Amino acid sequence: MADAKKGLGTEFKEFLMRGNVVDLAVAVVIGGAFGAVVKALVTDIITPIIAAIFGKPDFAALTFTIHKSHFLYGDLINNVVNFVSIAAAVFVFVVKPVNFLVERRKKAMAGGAEPDAATLSDEAVLLQEIRDLLRNRQAG
């Protein structure tokens, strides 16, 4: 019944303060900033390298014609280069470091070390506390 008496403002505030909403907002902002960095990497570094090798920094003008139909395959090449560049940047700067940290943590856990509470989620900390209480209850 107490929940039914909550005002719209209170419910909205609780909704906004949920961890998932805040995490999602942070992810969107960081994702946008990361996208800008990757775009700059592609535009300022990779495209000039391609231009040095192939002689053209932009392939959009590449076309061929069959029976008066124009096929703009150069734009496809540009988008493939962008996609591969973005995928490579995400792999090198996000996936590899996260995999490294996960493996490091697995090794530490296999060695019997307890992870610090600062690196665990609230749920994991709560589960550890429950585990410890159950151990104490069985021992006593």
Sequence and secondary structure as in RCSB ss.txt:
>XXXX:A:sequence
MADAKKGLGTEFKEFLMRGNVVDLAVAVVIGGAFGAVVKALVTDIITPIIAAIFGKPDFAALTFTIHKSHFLYGD
LINNVVNFVSIAAAVFVFVVKPVNFLVERRKKAMAGGAEPDAATLSDEAVLLQEIRDLLRNRQAG
>XXXX:A:secstr
 TGGG  HHHHHHHHHHSHHHHHHHHHHHHHHHHHHHHHHHIIIIIHHHHHHHHS S  TT  EEETTEEE HHH
HHHHHHHHHHHHHHHIIIIIHHHHHHHHHHHHHHHTT    GGGS HHHHHHHHHHHHHHHHHH 
